[in-house]
Amino acid sequence: AQNQNTMPAIDFFRRKSQNLSTVIESIYGLRTNDQADKALAVASQNFSELAGYTLSEILEMKADVYLQEILKQHFSLSYLEQLVKFLLETSEIFTQLQKNAEMLNLSEKALYLIRHLIETDKTYSPERESFVALLEEKIKNK
């Protein structure tokens, strides 16, 4: 009987994770079809539900503060990894819209988050390492 209490929470997080995946795919599709404005609208609509804060709130936070705030939400490591993809995808939209400050801002936050994941979860992940390389490159080439 005790197991039944934990199921809704697991379902809730699984659903949230699926929602985040769907949003990432959606904004990627729009972005690659030269619909960056629409992609940004979709991303913006979903930030507060899926990333804990609105896009403008996240842009106003310092990267280390955002990391601390996100960790308070107790998301799973796999969800945090998806969050990195969401930040990265949104930073790519800003690149297309030639909004460099916003692109750098989100890239830096994604980098903080992925480094935290690497330090916390000792499992080696080539995907994470490639995210770090990509983000460092974006930030360096500003």
N, CA, C and O atoms as a DFTB+ gen file, in Angstrom:
568 C
 N C O
     1  1       0.829      -1.211       0.000
     2  2       0.000       0.000       0.000
     3  2       0.861       1.258       0.000
     4  3       0.465       2.295      -0.531
     5  1       2.026       1.155       0.593
     6  2       2.902       2.329       0.672
     7  2       3.381       2.763      -0.716
     8  3       3.591       3.950      -0.968
     9  1       3.548       1.794      -1.602
    10  2       4.013       2.079      -2.956
    11  2       3.081       3.004      -3.727
    12  3       3.532       3.801      -4.551
    13  1       1.804       2.900      -3.466
    14  2       0.827       3.697      -4.208
    15  2       1.027       5.191      -3.989
    16  3       0.718       5.992      -4.871
    17  1       1.533       5.567      -2.842
    18  2       1.755       6.989      -2.559
    19  2       2.855       7.596      -3.413
    20  3       2.798       8.779      -3.749
    21  1       3.846       6.807      -3.765
    22  2       4.964       7.354      -4.532
    23  2       4.679       7.356      -6.035
    24  3       5.316       8.104      -6.776
    25  1       3.754       6.551      -6.488
    26  2       3.478       6.467      -7.922
    27  2       3.076       7.793      -8.574
    28  3       3.627       8.148      -9.616
    29  1       2.122       8.540      -7.980
    30  2       1.742       9.798      -8.644
    31  2       2.928      10.736      -8.850
    32  3       3.019      11.400      -9.882
    33  1       3.820      10.794      -7.895
    34  2       4.993      11.667      -8.034
    35  2       5.859      11.199      -9.199
    36  3       6.331      12.011      -9.994
    37  1       6.064       9.897      -9.295
    38  2       6.878       9.351     -10.380
    39  2       6.199       9.639     -11.720
    40  3       6.852      10.065     -12.673
    41  1       4.893       9.408     -11.790
    42  2       4.142       9.692     -13.013
    43  2       4.226      11.161     -13.381
    44  3       4.396      11.515     -14.548
    45  1       4.106      12.014     -12.369
    46  2       4.164      13.457     -12.591
    47  2       5.503      13.840     -13.222
    48  3       5.540      14.584     -14.202
    49  1       6.601      13.329     -12.659
    50  2       7.918      13.673     -13.191
    51  2       8.146      13.057     -14.563
    52  3       8.792      13.660     -15.420
    53  1       7.612      11.846     -14.775
    54  2       7.751      11.217     -16.088
    55  2       7.014      12.050     -17.136
    56  3       7.523      12.275     -18.234
    57  1       5.816      12.503     -16.785
    58  2       5.027      13.315     -17.705
    59  2       5.738      14.635     -17.988
    60  3       5.792      15.099     -19.127
    61  1       6.280      15.226     -16.928
    62  2       6.995      16.495     -17.071
    63  2       8.201      16.314     -17.989
    64  3       8.499      17.171     -18.821
    65  1       8.879      15.198     -17.825
    66  2      10.044      14.883     -18.647
    67  2       9.635      14.691     -20.107
    68  3      10.323      15.154     -21.016
    69  1       8.513      14.006     -20.325
    70  2       8.016      13.815     -21.694
    71  2       7.617      15.155     -22.303
    72  3       7.870      15.410     -23.481
    73  1       6.988      16.014     -21.489
    74  2       6.611      17.346     -21.967
    75  2       7.849      18.125     -22.409
    76  3       7.850      18.771     -23.457
    77  1       8.896      18.054     -21.597
    78  2      10.127      18.775     -21.922
    79  2      10.723      18.249     -23.225
    80  3      11.161      19.033     -24.067
    81  1      10.744      16.940     -23.393
    82  2      11.245      16.338     -24.641
    83  2      10.457      16.840     -25.842
    84  3      11.030      17.185     -26.875
    85  1       9.141      16.877     -25.696
    86  2       8.267      17.324     -26.782
    87  2       8.537      18.776     -27.138
    88  3       8.596      19.135     -28.314
    89  1       8.700      19.606     -26.120
    90  2       8.978      21.031     -26.355
    91  2      10.324      21.203     -27.053
    92  3      10.444      22.005     -27.980
    93  1      11.332      20.461     -26.618
    94  2      12.661      20.545     -27.238
    95  2      12.569      20.165     -28.724
    96  3      13.122      20.855     -29.581
    97  1      11.871      19.071     -29.018
    98  2      11.703      18.642     -30.416
    99  2      10.973      19.700     -31.227
   100  3      11.330      19.992     -32.369
   101  1       9.943      20.266     -30.613
   102  2       9.123      21.273     -31.288
   103  2       9.943      22.520     -31.628
   104  3       9.890      23.011     -32.756
   105  1      10.704      23.034     -30.647
   106  2      11.477      24.257     -30.929
   107  2      12.628      23.967     -31.888
   108  3      13.016      24.829     -32.676
   109  1      13.172      22.757     -31.819
   110  2      14.221      22.382     -32.774
   111  2      13.643      22.368     -34.194
   112  3      14.254      22.883     -35.130
   113  1      12.465      21.774     -34.335
   114  2      11.815      21.701     -35.648
   115  2      11.531      23.077     -36.221
   116  3      11.795      23.337     -37.396
   117  1      10.993      23.960     -35.387
   118  2      10.696      25.321     -35.835
   119  2      11.983      26.063     -36.198
   120  3      12.068      26.731     -37.228
   121  1      12.977      25.927     -35.325
   122  2      14.247      26.633     -35.519
   123  2      14.917      26.210     -36.821
   124  3      15.435      27.050     -37.557
   125  1      14.907      24.919     -37.103
   126  2      15.570      24.433     -38.317
   127  2      14.752      24.725     -39.568
   128  3      15.260      24.593     -40.682
   129  1      13.491      25.122     -39.400
   130  2      12.668      25.537     -40.540
   131  2      12.602      27.054     -40.655
   132  3      11.641      27.604     -41.192
   133  1      13.627      27.720     -40.148
   134  2      13.700      29.183     -40.215
   135  2      12.493      29.882     -39.590
   136  3      12.035      30.914     -40.082
   137  1      11.995      29.316     -38.519
   138  2      10.886      29.949     -37.802
   139  2      11.331      30.249     -36.375
   140  3      10.688      29.845     -35.406
   141  1      12.437      30.959     -36.273
   142  2      13.029      31.250     -34.966
   143  2      12.070      32.021     -34.060
   144  3      12.032      31.778     -32.854
   145  1      11.296      32.945     -34.626
   146  2      10.346      33.701     -33.813
   147  2       9.312      32.783     -33.163
   148  3       9.003      32.912     -31.978
   149  1       8.782      31.852     -33.964
   150  2       7.804      30.891     -33.430
   151  2       8.462      29.982     -32.395
   152  3       7.871      29.675     -31.360
   153  1       9.686      29.557     -32.684
   154  2      10.418      28.684     -31.765
   155  2      10.594      29.380     -30.419
   156  3      10.427      28.765     -29.366
   157  1      10.934      30.668     -30.462
   158  2      11.123      31.426     -29.221
   159  2       9.803      31.548     -28.464
   160  3       9.782      31.465     -27.236
   161  1       8.710      31.743     -29.186
   162  2       7.397      31.838     -28.545
   163  2       7.058      30.534     -27.822
   164  3       6.592      30.555     -26.683
   165  1       7.294      29.401     -28.487
   166  2       7.011      28.093     -27.883
   167  2       7.905      27.879     -26.660
   168  3       7.430      27.444     -25.610
   169  1       9.189      28.181     -26.795
   170  2      10.116      28.022     -25.673
   171  2       9.666      28.897     -24.500
   172  3       9.592      28.427     -23.365
   173  1       9.370      30.154     -24.772
   174  2       8.976      31.103     -23.723
   175  2       7.737      30.641     -22.970
   176  3       7.660      30.762     -21.748
   177  1       6.766      30.110     -23.714
   178  2       5.521      29.649     -23.087
   179  2       5.762      28.507     -22.110
   180  3       4.992      28.319     -21.168
   181  1       6.816      27.753     -22.327
   182  2       7.032      26.544     -21.529
   183  2       8.097      26.674     -20.439
   184  3       8.265      25.765     -19.626
   185  1       8.809      27.791     -20.420
   186  2       9.912      27.919     -19.465
   187  2       9.478      27.789     -18.010
   188  3      10.069      27.012     -17.260
   189  1       8.455      28.539     -17.597
   190  2       8.145      28.525     -16.162
   191  2       7.691      27.145     -15.698
   192  3       8.028      26.720     -14.593
   193  1       6.930      26.444     -16.534
   194  2       6.479      25.108     -16.126
   195  2       7.627      24.107     -16.114
   196  3       7.738      23.298     -15.193
   197  1       8.481      24.159     -17.133
   198  2       9.476      23.105     -17.309
   199  2      10.863      23.441     -16.751
   200  3      11.645      22.538     -16.454
   201  1      11.169      24.724     -16.608
   202  2      12.508      25.110     -16.134
   203  2      12.459      25.878     -14.819
   204  3      13.473      26.409     -14.365
   205  1      11.286      25.936     -14.213
   206  2      11.177      26.543     -12.885
   207  2      10.970      28.044     -12.857
   208  3      10.508      28.588     -11.854
   209  1      11.304      28.714     -13.938
   210  2      11.223      30.183     -14.003
   211  2      10.883      30.603     -15.417
   212  3      11.073      29.835     -16.360
   213  1      10.378      31.821     -15.570
   214  2      10.145      32.323     -16.919
   215  2      11.491      32.586     -17.582
   216  3      12.520      32.693     -16.914
   217  1      11.464      32.686     -18.888
   218  2      12.689      32.959     -19.632
   219  2      13.313      34.277     -19.187
   220  3      14.529      34.353     -19.008
   221  1      12.500      35.312     -19.006
   222  2      13.074      36.609     -18.600
   223  2      13.664      36.543     -17.190
   224  3      14.683      37.177     -16.914
   225  1      13.023      35.771     -16.290
   226  2      13.583      35.609     -14.934
   227  2      14.940      34.906     -15.008
   228  3      15.888      35.277     -14.317
   229  1      15.009      33.888     -15.859
   230  2      16.267      33.136     -15.996
   231  2      17.360      34.031     -16.580
   232  3      18.507      33.998     -16.133
   233  1      16.992      34.829     -17.583
   234  2      17.974      35.730     -18.190
   235  2      18.490      36.763     -17.189
   236  3      19.629      37.216     -17.298
   237  1      17.663      37.136     -16.219
   238  2      18.084      38.141     -15.225
   239  2      18.954      37.555     -14.116
   240  3      19.690      38.286     -13.455
   241  1      18.873      36.230     -13.907
   242  2      19.651      35.599     -12.830
   243  2      21.100      35.398     -13.235
   244  3      21.412      35.221     -14.412
   245  1      21.972      35.428     -12.252
   246  2      23.359      35.028     -12.494
   247  2      23.374      33.500     -12.617
   248  3      22.528      32.817     -12.040
   249  1      24.328      32.981     -13.363
   250  2      24.365      31.537     -13.643
   251  2      24.447      30.701     -12.369
   252  3      23.762      29.685     -12.254
   253  1      25.281      31.117     -11.409
   254  2      25.414      30.321     -10.186
   255  2      24.135      30.357      -9.354
   256  3      23.791      29.372      -8.700
   257  1      23.431      31.485      -9.377
   258  2      22.162      31.608      -8.657
   259  2      21.115      30.710      -9.311
   260  3      20.363      30.018      -8.624
   261  1      21.072      30.728     -10.639
   262  2      20.116      29.873     -11.346
   263  2      20.373      28.402     -11.003
   264  3      19.434      27.641     -10.769
   265  1      21.635      28.015     -10.977
   266  2      21.977      26.633     -10.637
   267  2      21.456      26.290      -9.240
   268  3      20.836      25.244      -9.048
   269  1      21.706      27.168      -8.267
   270  2      21.230      26.930      -6.887
   271  2      19.705      26.808      -6.852
   272  3      19.161      25.937      -6.172
   273  1      19.022      27.685      -7.588
   274  2      17.557      27.674      -7.598
   275  2      17.014      26.392      -8.236
   276  3      16.042      25.810      -7.753
   277  1      17.649      25.964      -9.319
   278  2      17.210      24.737     -10.005
   279  2      17.420      23.517      -9.112
   280  3      16.586      22.613      -9.081
   281  1      18.540      23.497      -8.384
   282  2      18.818      22.347      -7.520
   283  2      17.796      22.241      -6.385
   284  3      17.537      21.144      -5.888
   285  1      17.218      23.361      -5.976
   286  2      16.187      23.351      -4.931
   287  2      14.922      22.627      -5.390
   288  3      14.107      22.209      -4.567
   289  1      14.760      22.482      -6.707
   290  2      13.555      21.835      -7.249
   291  2      13.642      20.306      -7.190
   292  3      12.655      19.614      -7.439
   293  1      14.817      19.793      -6.863
   294  2      15.023      18.341      -6.720
   295  2      14.647      17.545      -7.967
   296  3      14.021      16.489      -7.881
   297  1      15.042      18.073      -9.132
   298  2      14.819      17.338     -10.375
   299  2      15.795      16.168     -10.448
   300  3      16.865      16.209      -9.842
   301  1      15.430      15.141     -11.179
   302  2      16.342      14.010     -11.375
   303  2      17.495      14.445     -12.278
   304  3      17.410      15.459     -12.970
   305  1      18.575      13.660     -12.258
   306  2      19.724      13.979     -13.116
   307  2      19.338      13.937     -14.585
   308  3      19.796      14.767     -15.370
   309  1      18.504      12.980     -14.964
   310  2      18.113      12.895     -16.378
   311  2      17.257      14.098     -16.773
   312  3      17.335      14.573     -17.906
   313  1      16.440      14.590     -15.838
   314  2      15.634      15.780     -16.135
   315  2      16.543      17.003     -16.277
   316  3      16.345      17.831     -17.166
   317  1      17.535      17.107     -15.397
   318  2      18.482      18.224     -15.476
   319  2      19.225      18.191     -16.806
   320  3      19.512      19.232     -17.398
   321  1      19.528      16.988     -17.264
   322  2      20.212      16.844     -18.551
   323  2      19.324      17.359     -19.690
   324  3      19.804      18.011     -20.617
   325  1      18.029      17.060     -19.607
   326  2      17.099      17.574     -20.612
   327  2      16.990      19.094     -20.516
   328  3      16.837      19.786     -21.522
   329  1      17.071      19.593     -19.293
   330  2      17.010      21.038     -19.081
   331  2      18.189      21.725     -19.775
   332  3      18.041      22.811     -20.336
   333  1      19.353      21.086     -19.731
   334  2      20.526      21.607     -20.442
   335  2      20.214      21.705     -21.934
   336  3      20.531      22.705     -22.578
   337  1      19.590      20.657     -22.479
   338  2      19.235      20.656     -23.908
   339  2      18.248      21.783     -24.212
   340  3      18.343      22.441     -25.248
   341  1      17.305      21.998     -23.303
   342  2      16.306      23.057     -23.473
   343  2      16.985      24.430     -23.492
   344  3      16.681      25.262     -24.346
   345  1      17.893      24.662     -22.559
   346  2      18.638      25.933     -22.520
   347  2      19.480      26.096     -23.785
   348  3      19.551      27.180     -24.365
   349  1      20.113      25.002     -24.199
   350  2      20.972      25.019     -25.383
   351  2      20.155      25.313     -26.641
   352  3      20.550      26.133     -27.470
   353  1      19.022      24.640     -26.773
   354  2      18.136      24.840     -27.923
   355  2      17.662      26.294     -27.963
   356  3      17.630      26.917     -29.024
   357  1      17.298      26.823     -26.799
   358  2      16.814      28.206     -26.737
   359  2      17.944      29.179     -27.048
   360  3      17.721      30.214     -27.676
   361  1      19.153      28.850     -26.612
   362  2      20.296      29.719     -26.944
   363  2      20.540      29.726     -28.456
   364  3      20.962      30.738     -29.017
   365  1      20.271      28.590     -29.112
   366  2      20.413      28.509     -30.575
   367  2      19.386      29.405     -31.274
   368  3      19.676      29.999     -32.312
   369  1      18.193      29.494     -30.701
   370  2      17.169      30.392     -31.264
   371  2      17.693      31.826     -31.206
   372  3      17.583      32.582     -32.171
   373  1      18.265      32.185     -30.056
   374  2      18.806      33.543     -29.908
   375  2      19.936      33.798     -30.903
   376  3      20.087      34.915     -31.400
   377  1      20.729      32.768     -31.196
   378  2      21.781      32.902     -32.215
   379  2      21.149      33.260     -33.552
   380  3      21.608      34.169     -34.244
   381  1      20.090      32.537     -33.908
   382  2      19.413      32.800     -35.189
   383  2      18.790      34.186     -35.227
   384  3      18.740      34.821     -36.280
   385  1      18.317      34.654     -34.080
   386  2      17.688      35.977     -34.016
   387  2      18.732      37.086     -33.821
   388  3      18.392      38.259     -33.668
   389  1      20.008      36.684     -33.831
   390  2      21.137      37.603     -33.640
   391  2      21.048      38.370     -32.316
   392  3      21.357      39.559     -32.240
   393  1      20.619      37.655     -31.286
   394  2      20.566      38.230     -29.933
   395  2      21.687      37.570     -29.132
   396  3      21.471      36.620     -28.379
   397  1      22.887      38.109     -29.323
   398  2      24.076      37.481     -28.752
   399  2      24.123      37.477     -27.234
   400  3      24.560      36.498     -26.630
   401  1      23.679      38.556     -26.615
   402  2      23.725      38.638     -25.148
   403  2      22.879      37.525     -24.534
   404  3      23.306      36.858     -23.591
   405  1      21.677      37.330     -25.075
   406  2      20.787      36.284     -24.563
   407  2      21.358      34.897     -24.826
   408  3      21.273      34.008     -23.979
   409  1      21.946      34.722     -26.022
   410  2      22.554      33.442     -26.363
   411  2      23.665      33.092     -25.369
   412  3      23.739      31.966     -24.875
   413  1      24.520      34.066     -25.087
   414  2      25.622      33.839     -24.143
   415  2      25.100      33.567     -22.740
   416  3      25.603      32.690     -22.037
   417  1      24.100      34.316     -22.345
   418  2      23.497      34.186     -21.027
   419  2      23.003      32.745     -20.807
   420  3      23.337      32.125     -19.798
   421  1      22.220      32.222     -21.738
   422  2      21.683      30.866     -21.584
   423  2      22.768      29.809     -21.743
   424  3      22.731      28.774     -21.078
   425  1      23.726      30.064     -22.615
   426  2      24.828      29.112     -22.795
   427  2      25.612      28.953     -21.500
   428  3      25.995      27.849     -21.113
   429  1      25.839      30.084     -20.840
   430  2      26.585      30.042     -19.572
   431  2      25.811      29.246     -18.512
   432  3      26.402      28.468     -17.763
   433  1      24.507      29.440     -18.455
   434  2      23.689      28.707     -17.480
   435  2      23.665      27.218     -17.797
   436  3      23.732      26.383     -16.895
   437  1      23.569      26.888     -19.085
   438  2      23.590      25.482     -19.496
   439  2      24.927      24.848     -19.121
   440  3      24.980      23.694     -18.696
   441  1      25.999      25.609     -19.281
   442  2      27.338      25.111     -18.945
   443  2      27.462      24.843     -17.440
   444  3      28.005      23.815     -17.035
   445  1      26.964      25.762     -16.618
   446  2      26.958      25.556     -15.160
   447  2      26.215      24.275     -14.811
   448  3      26.673      23.478     -13.993
   449  1      25.076      24.094     -15.438
   450  2      24.226      22.951     -15.147
   451  2      24.878      21.643     -15.575
   452  3      24.850      20.664     -14.829
   453  1      25.463      21.617     -16.763
   454  2      26.079      20.380     -17.251
   455  2      27.331      20.045     -16.432
   456  3      27.612      18.874     -16.177
   457  1      28.076      21.065     -16.025
   458  2      29.258      20.801     -15.168
   459  2      28.825      20.234     -13.824
   460  3      29.478      19.350     -13.269
   461  1      27.712      20.755     -13.309
   462  2      27.177      20.222     -12.046
   463  2      26.805      18.747     -12.220
   464  3      27.085      17.922     -11.351
   465  1      26.178      18.428     -13.339
   466  2      25.788      17.043     -13.609
   467  2      27.004      16.122     -13.665
   468  3      26.995      15.020     -13.116
   469  1      28.038      16.591     -14.331
   470  2      29.259      15.785     -14.474
   471  2      29.894      15.539     -13.105
   472  3      30.356      14.435     -12.816
   473  1      29.913      16.588     -12.259
   474  2      30.497      16.443     -10.917
   475  2      29.642      15.550     -10.013
   476  3      30.175      14.785      -9.209
   477  1      28.322      15.648     -10.147
   478  2      27.409      14.914      -9.272
   479  2      27.297      13.458      -9.660
   480  3      27.353      12.568      -8.812
   481  1      27.139      13.224     -10.952
   482  2      26.932      11.882     -11.466
   483  2      28.250      11.438     -12.075
   484  3      28.633      11.905     -13.147
   485  1      28.928      10.558     -11.408
   486  2      30.290      10.193     -11.814
   487  2      30.337       9.332     -13.081
   488  3      31.423       8.975     -13.539
   489  1      29.174       8.995     -13.652
   490  2      29.129       8.187     -14.870
   491  2      29.660       9.004     -16.042
   492  3      29.216      10.131     -16.261
   493  1      30.585       8.461     -16.779
   494  2      31.116       9.184     -17.942
   495  2      30.062       9.204     -19.045
   496  3      29.459       8.177     -19.359
   497  1      29.849      10.370     -19.624
   498  2      28.885      10.490     -20.710
   499  2      29.496      11.295     -21.846
   500  3      29.765      12.486     -21.686
   501  1      29.721      10.654     -23.002
   502  2      30.272      11.387     -24.145
   503  2      29.360      12.546     -24.554
   504  3      29.835      13.594     -24.993
   505  1      28.036      12.346     -24.403
   506  2      27.091      13.396     -24.768
   507  2      27.310      14.634     -23.887
   508  3      27.330      15.760     -24.382
   509  1      27.473      14.415     -22.599
   510  2      27.717      15.550     -21.686
   511  2      29.015      16.260     -22.037
   512  3      29.083      17.489     -22.056
   513  1      30.045      15.463     -22.314
   514  2      31.335      16.060     -22.672
   515  2      31.215      16.899     -23.946
   516  3      31.840      17.953     -24.065
   517  1      30.407      16.422     -24.896
   518  2      30.244      17.190     -26.134
   519  2      29.442      18.469     -25.882
   520  3      29.681      19.492     -26.525
   521  1      28.486      18.410     -24.940
   522  2      27.759      19.628     -24.553
   523  2      28.720      20.666     -23.982
   524  3      28.656      21.846     -24.326
   525  1      29.610      20.207     -23.104
   526  2      30.581      21.115     -22.483
   527  2      31.445      21.763     -23.562
   528  3      31.649      22.977     -23.559
   529  1      31.948      20.948     -24.478
   530  2      32.805      21.470     -25.554
   531  2      32.051      22.486     -26.407
   532  3      32.578      23.548     -26.737
   533  1      30.823      22.150     -26.755
   534  2      29.995      23.027     -27.577
   535  2      29.728      24.361     -26.864
   536  3      29.856      25.433     -27.456
   537  1      29.361      24.272     -25.600
   538  2      29.028      25.487     -24.835
   539  2      30.273      26.357     -24.620
   540  3      30.220      27.579     -24.755
   541  1      31.384      25.708     -24.285
   542  2      32.625      26.480     -24.085
   543  2      33.006      27.202     -25.375
   544  3      33.463      28.345     -25.347
   545  1      32.814      26.527     -26.494
   546  2      33.124      27.106     -27.800
   547  2      32.238      28.329     -28.075
   548  3      32.720      29.372     -28.519
   549  1      30.944      28.181     -27.804
   550  2      30.000      29.287     -28.034
   551  2      30.378      30.504     -27.193
   552  3      30.357      31.639     -27.670
   553  1      30.723      30.243     -25.936
   554  2      31.036      31.333     -25.010
   555  2      32.370      31.996     -25.401
   556  3      32.521      33.216     -25.335
   557  1      33.323      31.157     -25.807
   558  2      34.653      31.662     -26.180
   559  2      34.588      32.519     -27.442
   560  3      35.290      33.523     -27.558
   561  1      33.740      32.110     -28.383
   562  2      33.688      32.790     -29.685
   563  2      32.716      33.961     -29.746
   564  3      32.382      34.446     -30.827
   565  1      32.270      34.408     -28.587
   566  2      31.333      35.534     -28.584
   567  2      31.944      36.707     -29.301
   568  3      31.315      37.759     -29.410
